[in-house]
Amino acid sequence: MFTTDAVDANDVASVVTSTGDAVAVSSVALEIEALYREFGEAIYRVARSVVRDASLAEDIVQDTLLKAWQHRDDWRGDAPLRHWILRIAHNTAVSVLRKRREELRDPDVLAASSSDSGGPDVERRVAGSMAVDELWKVLDGLDPTTRAIVVLREVEGLAYEEIGDVLGLALPTVKTRLFRARRALSEQMEGWR
Amino acid sequence: MMARRATDVQLLQWLDAEPERLERYIDKFPAEADRVDDLTSLAPEVTSGLSEAVRPPDDLAERVRAMFTPDPLARETAEVLYDLMGLAWRTTRALFSDDEGRQQ
């Protein structure tokens, strides 16, 4: 598991546990808990779309929540809090992905992680898991930012302008990337209907 | 002189082979993006498959909470306090906010 550059998450935890009273708990853990309840699952979905790996996505949720809490004063209110947090999640996920790719180019790391493809986990919880695996194969063919666009639009239901705001992309770029991704998904999943 | 409207076939050809051209086109005629939107809309089965593909594990909340509040007693206290605060927050939002629907 990676740790944040700014502060180790355990520092926050130790603040909570060492004081031993409920006031301290509410001042830190509750704020993060509130962020999680509001945005945690969306953060996971964006992270998962970028890095594909479930375990890494979970780490990114924790890292994003911690960063958002630490930098909460940076949010100016000129954009919705949701966009600000999803931007942190996306940037964190891209950074993790980049770091992971660099690590995998290192022969020592490559040997140690040869059994871990970095792709989606094999555990599926519902019938139709083969179709979801097929879907992941199509998603794998898209670049990470396009996967994020697809998820932000088709799963999170964001408007094109909102996606542009979250990802820092121009509106026409968001649209054409999404439309092309949809074409690929529809063509490859034709037999799924 | 009015520009000629691209056909559906042209739009899809540009999308597949000349995305930059399509970008310029919908940048110039923003309403045309709605046509491409319709032409490329996903089947409901694919959309629900996407949701399933990125669905968080059921115990994610529990694990995230444990990460930030590892002491069980503190975690229990945090949950109770959060629920109390959350009730007040939801009540206030329901009474005074008219934009909740727009955020969805």
Chai-1 contact restraints between the chains, C-beta under 6 A:
chainA,res_idxA,chainB,res_idxB,connection_type,confidence,min_distance_angstrom,max_distance_angstrom,comment,restraint_id
A,A13,B,P70,contact,1.0,0.0,6.0,A-B,restraint_1
A,V16,B,T69,contact,1.0,0.0,6.0,A-B,restraint_2
A,V16,B,A74,contact,1.0,0.0,6.0,A-B,restraint_3
A,T17,B,D71,contact,1.0,0.0,6.0,A-B,restraint_4
A,A22,B,T77,contact,1.0,0.0,6.0,A-B,restraint_5
A,V25,B,A74,contact,1.0,0.0,6.0,A-B,restraint_6
A,V25,B,T77,contact,1.0,0.0,6.0,A-B,restraint_7
A,V25,B,A78,contact,1.0,0.0,6.0,A-B,restraint_8
A,S26,B,L81,contact,1.0,0.0,6.0,A-B,restraint_9
A,A29,B,F68,contact,1.0,0.0,6.0,A-B,restraint_10
A,A29,B,T69,contact,1.0,0.0,6.0,A-B,restraint_11
A,A29,B,A78,contact,1.0,0.0,6.0,A-B,restraint_12
A,L30,B,A78,contact,1.0,0.0,6.0,A-B,restraint_13
A,L30,B,L81,contact,1.0,0.0,6.0,A-B,restraint_14
A,L30,B,Y82,contact,1.0,0.0,6.0,A-B,restraint_15
A,I32,B,F68,contact,1.0,0.0,6.0,A-B,restraint_16
A,E33,B,Y82,contact,1.0,0.0,6.0,A-B,restraint_17
A,Y36,B,V64,contact,1.0,0.0,6.0,A-B,restraint_18
A,E41,B,P56,contact,1.0,0.0,6.0,A-B,restraint_19
A,Y44,B,P56,contact,1.0,0.0,6.0,A-B,restraint_20
A,R45,B,V54,contact,1.0,0.0,6.0,A-B,restraint_21
A,R48,B,V54,contact,1.0,0.0,6.0,A-B,restraint_22
A,S49,B,V54,contact,1.0,0.0,6.0,A-B,restraint_23
A,Q62,B,V64,contact,1.0,0.0,6.0,A-B,restraint_24
A,Q62,B,M67,contact,1.0,0.0,6.0,A-B,restraint_25
A,A131,B,G49,contact,1.0,0.0,6.0,A-B,restraint_26
A,V132,B,G49,contact,1.0,0.0,6.0,A-B,restraint_27
A,V132,B,E52,contact,1.0,0.0,6.0,A-B,restraint_28
A,V132,B,A53,contact,1.0,0.0,6.0,A-B,restraint_29
A,L135,B,G49,contact,1.0,0.0,6.0,A-B,restraint_30
A,L135,B,A53,contact,1.0,0.0,6.0,A-B,restraint_31
A,W136,B,A53,contact,1.0,0.0,6.0,A-B,restraint_32
A,V151,B,V54,contact,1.0,0.0,6.0,A-B,restraint_33
A,E154,B,T47,contact,1.0,0.0,6.0,A-B,restraint_34
A,E154,B,L50,contact,1.0,0.0,6.0,A-B,restraint_35
A,V155,B,L50,contact,1.0,0.0,6.0,A-B,restraint_36
A,V155,B,S51,contact,1.0,0.0,6.0,A-B,restraint_37
A,P172,B,E23,contact,1.0,0.0,6.0,A-B,restraint_38
A,P172,B,I26,contact,1.0,0.0,6.0,A-B,restraint_39
A,P172,B,D27,contact,1.0,0.0,6.0,A-B,restraint_40
A,K175,B,A33,contact,1.0,0.0,6.0,A-B,restraint_41
A,T176,B,P19,contact,1.0,0.0,6.0,A-B,restraint_42
A,T176,B,L22,contact,1.0,0.0,6.0,A-B,restraint_43
A,T176,B,E23,contact,1.0,0.0,6.0,A-B,restraint_44
A,F179,B,L15,contact,1.0,0.0,6.0,A-B,restraint_45
A,F179,B,V36,contact,1.0,0.0,6.0,A-B,restraint_46
A,F179,B,T40,contact,1.0,0.0,6.0,A-B,restraint_47
A,R180,B,L15,contact,1.0,0.0,6.0,A-B,restraint_48
A,R182,B,T40,contact,1.0,0.0,6.0,A-B,restraint_49
A,R182,B,L42,contact,1.0,0.0,6.0,A-B,restraint_50
A,R183,B,T40,contact,1.0,0.0,6.0,A-B,restraint_51
A,L185,B,V46,contact,1.0,0.0,6.0,A-B,restraint_52
A,M189,B,V46,contact,1.0,0.0,6.0,A-B,restraint_53
A,W192,B,E45,contact,1.0,0.0,6.0,A-B,restraint_54
A,R193,B,A43,contact,1.0,0.0,6.0,A-B,restraint_55
A,R193,B,E45,contact,1.0,0.0,6.0,A-B,restraint_56
